């Protein structure tokens, strides 16, 4: 099975270590787990659940479970609001 459009050329550049630490700190204060933070970064980058699952090495259904928990914790109703919240958390 190939993952079209999921090559290294479609991934976003990594953030610097201090920026990533600050983002993780603010997200942790929001009560997010490390995996939820990684899923939220994928959503913020505009990736599909399938692409996020491939990048993290987990099942697409697991990404959906994390998205449900994320939306509940962030008190948002949809994926777009979650992406906006990710930006305000500096993820």
Secondary structure by P-SEA (a helix, b strand, c coil): ccccccccccccccccaaaaaaaaaaaaaacccaaaaaaaaaaaacccaaaaaaaacccaaaaaaaaaaaaaaaccccaaaaaaaaaaacc
